[in-house]
Amino acid sequence: MQTSRFASAWVELKGSGSDVPSQVHSTYKYVFAGLPPGLSGPHIESWASEAKWQVRVLKKYQDGRFLVGSDTVKPDQRLAMNGQEILIVEHQDRKPATKPLVAGMLKSTDKGKDPFMTEGGDPWQKMSRSSSTPQSRPFNAWAKYRPPGDVPMDGEGPALSGDPADQIFKNQNERITSIEAKMQTLEARLTEGQNSNLQKFEKIESDITGIEHSLRGSLKEALSQQSEQLLATFESLLKRSPRTKDIKRDRTDRSTSRSPRGVGS
């Protein structure tokens, strides 16, 4: 079928409702970036055809970029859409590895010889071997350690007095004993301080009680003396008052006038 009849044949097979795919072979691939949002493949293809550049949309990325293909290289002039310049970058396909890794046995070029052991194959083969004596074993501080009270076996003597482990345990026990003594001293001081504070509080409470009783007694005595002085002053005023003298005189006259009647009867 001729290329010119591709569109009509597509409509006859698929119907007029389906879009005719582009016939661009995508010899060159480019990535379009900076496009306005909401564009689709046909929009880009029609926009590029107006710039006399036939392209075919191959893929749309999630970030809004488009991968397009074309039979020709991109135009030299800068292309813009709606006044916004479009960034066009050439897309490079991934190239397969030139030397793929193959698993399996290494084939030797010469039977009976290992290529790794040939001259120049093993770098360690050229190293000079040292003829020095083997190194002695490091000193083991725990070699002769025996727990306290352990019975020697196989005729071995008792543990040396200068065993580092015994010295470490001894120092640890001394530290623990010192800490316990300091804790007991601190506890005794705290108890002594609490007892001393308790005695001080009791003494202060006793002093406050004594002061309270003394104040009450002094106040009661002062009030009693003041009431007695007020009563004496009041009685003195009554004695000096002329009204009091007239009352006493009337009482005397009444008693005198009543006494003869009582005698005559």
C-alpha positions as CSV (number, residue, x, y, z in Angstrom):
1,M,0.0,0.0,0.0
2,Q,1.3,3.4,-0.9
3,T,2.0,6.0,1.8
4,S,-0.5,8.5,0.4
5,R,-3.4,6.0,0.8
6,F,-2.5,5.3,4.5
7,A,-5.0,7.8,5.9
8,S,-7.9,6.7,3.8
9,A,-7.2,3.1,4.5
10,W,-7.1,3.7,8.2
11,V,-10.5,5.4,8.1
12,E,-11.9,2.5,6.1
13,L,-10.7,0.0,8.6
14,K,-11.1,1.9,11.9
15,G,-13.9,4.3,11.1
16,S,-14.0,8.0,10.8
17,G,-14.2,8.5,14.6
18,S,-10.6,7.3,15.3
19,D,-7.6,9.6,14.8
20,V,-5.2,8.6,12.1
21,P,-1.7,7.9,13.7
22,S,1.3,9.8,12.5
23,Q,3.6,8.3,9.9
24,V,6.8,9.9,11.4
25,H,9.5,7.2,11.9
26,S,11.1,9.0,14.8
27,T,14.7,8.9,13.6
28,Y,15.5,11.8,15.9
29,K,14.0,12.0,19.4
30,Y,13.6,15.2,21.5
31,V,12.2,16.1,24.9
32,F,9.9,19.1,25.1
33,A,9.9,21.0,28.4
34,G,8.3,24.2,29.6
35,L,4.9,23.6,27.9
36,P,1.7,25.1,29.1
37,P,-0.4,22.8,31.2
38,G,-3.3,20.9,29.7
39,L,-1.7,20.0,26.4
40,S,-2.1,16.7,24.6
41,G,-0.3,14.9,21.8
42,P,-2.4,16.1,18.9
43,H,-2.0,19.7,20.1
44,I,1.8,19.5,20.0
45,E,1.8,17.7,16.6
46,S,-0.5,20.4,15.1
47,W,1.6,23.2,16.7
48,A,4.8,21.7,15.3
49,S,3.3,21.3,11.8
50,E,2.6,25.0,11.8
51,A,6.3,25.5,12.3
52,K,6.9,23.2,9.3
53,W,8.3,20.4,11.5
54,Q,6.7,17.0,11.4
55,V,6.8,15.3,14.8
56,R,5.2,12.4,16.6
57,V,4.4,12.3,20.3
58,L,5.8,9.1,21.8
59,K,5.4,9.6,25.6
60,K,4.2,12.0,28.2
61,Y,6.1,12.2,31.5
62,Q,4.4,12.9,34.9
63,D,6.1,16.3,35.2
64,G,4.5,17.5,32.0
65,R,7.3,16.9,29.6
66,F,6.8,15.1,26.2
67,L,9.0,12.7,24.3
68,V,8.6,13.3,20.6
69,G,10.1,11.8,17.5
70,S,10.9,13.3,14.1
71,D,12.4,12.3,10.8
72,T,14.4,15.6,10.7
73,V,16.5,17.5,13.2
74,K,14.9,20.3,15.1
75,P,14.7,23.8,13.5
76,D,17.5,26.3,14.2
77,Q,15.2,29.0,15.3
78,R,13.7,29.1,18.8
79,L,10.1,27.8,19.0
80,A,7.5,29.3,21.3
81,M,3.9,28.5,22.3
82,N,1.5,31.2,23.5
83,G,4.4,33.6,23.9
84,Q,6.4,31.1,26.0
85,E,9.6,29.6,24.7
86,I,9.8,25.8,24.6
87,L,12.9,24.1,25.8
88,I,13.9,21.3,23.3
89,V,16.6,18.8,24.4
90,E,17.8,15.9,22.3
91,H,17.0,12.5,23.9
92,Q,19.8,9.9,24.1
93,D,18.8,6.3,24.1
94,R,20.5,4.0,26.5
95,K,23.3,2.1,24.8
96,P,23.8,-1.6,25.6
97,A,27.0,-2.7,27.4
98,T,29.8,-3.4,24.9
99,K,31.2,-6.2,27.1
100,P,28.5,-8.1,28.9
101,L,29.4,-10.2,31.9
102,V,29.2,-13.9,31.2
103,A,29.0,-16.5,34.1
104,G,30.8,-19.8,33.8
105,M,34.3,-21.4,33.8
106,L,37.2,-19.4,32.6
107,K,38.5,-21.1,29.4
108,S,42.3,-21.7,29.4
109,T,44.3,-20.9,26.3
110,D,46.7,-23.7,27.1
111,K,45.7,-27.0,28.5
112,G,47.2,-27.9,31.8
113,K,48.2,-24.4,32.7
114,D,46.3,-21.8,34.7
115,P,46.4,-18.4,33.1
116,F,46.3,-16.7,36.5
117,M,49.6,-18.4,37.5
118,T,51.4,-17.6,34.2
119,E,54.2,-15.0,34.2
120,G,52.8,-11.6,35.0
121,G,49.4,-13.0,35.8
122,D,49.6,-13.2,39.6
123,P,50.9,-10.1,41.3
124,W,51.5,-12.0,44.6
125,Q,53.8,-14.4,42.8
126,K,56.5,-11.7,42.5
127,M,56.5,-11.0,46.2
128,S,59.6,-12.1,48.0
129,R,58.9,-14.6,50.7
130,S,60.3,-13.7,54.1
131,S,62.4,-16.2,55.9
132,S,61.9,-14.7,59.4
133,T,60.9,-16.8,62.3
134,P,57.2,-17.0,63.2
135,Q,56.0,-14.5,65.7
136,S,55.5,-15.5,69.3
137,R,52.1,-15.6,70.8
138,P,51.0,-12.5,72.7
139,F,51.1,-12.5,76.4
140,N,47.9,-13.8,78.0
141,A,47.2,-12.3,81.4
142,W,44.4,-14.8,82.1
143,A,46.4,-17.9,81.4
144,K,47.2,-18.6,85.1
145,Y,44.0,-17.2,86.6
146,R,42.3,-19.4,89.2
147,P,39.2,-18.4,91.2
148,P,39.7,-17.9,94.9
149,G,39.6,-21.2,96.7
150,D,40.0,-23.3,93.6
151,V,41.9,-26.6,94.0
152,P,45.0,-26.8,91.7
153,M,44.8,-29.6,89.1
154,D,47.5,-31.7,87.5
155,G,50.0,-30.8,90.2
156,E,49.9,-27.1,89.3
157,G,50.9,-24.7,92.0
158,P,48.6,-22.0,93.5
159,A,47.8,-18.9,91.6
160,L,50.5,-16.2,91.7
161,S,49.9,-13.5,94.2
162,G,50.6,-10.9,91.5
163,D,47.7,-12.0,89.3
164,P,46.2,-9.0,87.6
165,A,42.7,-10.4,87.9
166,D,43.1,-10.8,91.7
167,Q,44.3,-7.3,91.9
168,I,41.4,-6.0,89.9
169,F,38.9,-7.8,92.1
170,K,40.7,-6.5,95.2
171,N,40.6,-3.0,94.0
172,Q,36.9,-3.3,93.1
173,N,36.1,-4.7,96.5
174,E,38.0,-1.8,98.2
175,R,36.0,0.7,96.1
176,I,32.7,-0.9,97.0
177,T,33.6,-1.0,100.7
178,S,34.6,2.7,100.5
179,I,31.4,3.6,98.8
180,E,29.4,1.7,101.4
181,A,31.2,3.5,104.2
182,K,30.5,6.8,102.7
183,M,26.9,6.0,102.2
184,Q,26.6,4.9,105.9
185,T,28.3,8.2,107.0
186,L,26.0,10.2,104.8
187,E,23.0,8.4,106.3
188,A,24.2,9.0,109.8
189,R,24.6,12.7,109.1
190,L,21.2,12.9,107.6
191,T,19.6,11.2,110.6
192,E,21.5,13.4,113.0
193,G,20.4,16.5,111.1
194,Q,16.8,15.3,111.2
195,N,17.0,14.7,115.0
196,S,18.6,18.1,115.5
197,N,16.0,19.9,113.4
198,L,13.2,18.0,115.3
199,Q,14.7,19.2,118.6
200,K,14.9,22.7,117.4
201,F,11.3,22.7,116.2
202,E,10.1,21.3,119.6
203,K,12.0,24.0,121.5
204,I,10.6,26.7,119.2
205,E,7.1,25.3,119.7
206,S,7.6,25.2,123.5
207,D,8.9,28.8,123.5
208,I,5.9,30.0,121.5
209,T,3.5,28.2,123.9
210,G,5.2,29.9,126.9
211,I,5.0,33.3,125.3
212,E,1.4,32.7,124.5
213,H,0.6,31.8,128.1
214,S,2.6,34.8,129.4
215,L,0.7,37.1,127.1
216,R,-2.6,35.8,128.1
217,G,-1.8,36.1,131.8
218,S,-0.4,39.7,131.3
219,L,-3.4,40.7,129.3
220,K,-5.9,39.2,131.8
221,E,-4.1,41.0,134.7
222,A,-4.0,44.2,132.9
223,L,-7.7,44.0,132.0
224,S,-8.5,43.2,135.7
225,Q,-6.5,46.1,137.0
226,Q,-8.1,48.4,134.4
227,S,-11.6,47.3,135.4
228,E,-10.9,47.8,139.1
229,Q,-9.5,51.3,138.4
230,L,-12.5,52.2,136.3
231,L,-14.9,50.9,139.0
232,A,-13.1,52.9,141.7
233,T,-13.1,56.0,139.6
234,F,-16.8,55.6,139.0
235,E,-17.6,55.2,142.7
236,S,-15.5,58.2,143.5
237,L,-17.4,60.3,141.0
238,L,-20.7,59.1,142.4
239,K,-19.7,60.1,145.9
240,R,-18.7,63.6,144.8
241,S,-21.9,64.1,142.9
242,P,-24.6,66.4,144.6
243,R,-27.4,64.3,143.3
244,T,-26.0,61.4,145.3
245,K,-26.0,63.5,148.5
246,D,-29.7,64.5,148.1
247,I,-30.7,60.9,147.5
248,K,-28.9,59.9,150.7
249,R,-30.6,62.8,152.7
250,D,-34.0,61.8,151.5
251,R,-33.5,58.2,152.5
252,T,-32.4,59.4,156.0
253,D,-35.4,61.6,156.5
254,R,-37.8,58.9,155.4
255,S,-36.3,56.5,157.9
256,T,-36.6,59.0,160.7
257,S,-40.2,59.8,160.0
258,R,-41.2,56.2,159.9
259,S,-39.5,55.2,163.2
260,P,-41.9,56.9,165.8
261,R,-44.9,55.2,164.2
262,G,-43.3,51.9,164.7
263,V,-42.6,52.7,168.4
264,G,-46.1,53.9,169.4
265,S,-47.8,51.0,167.9
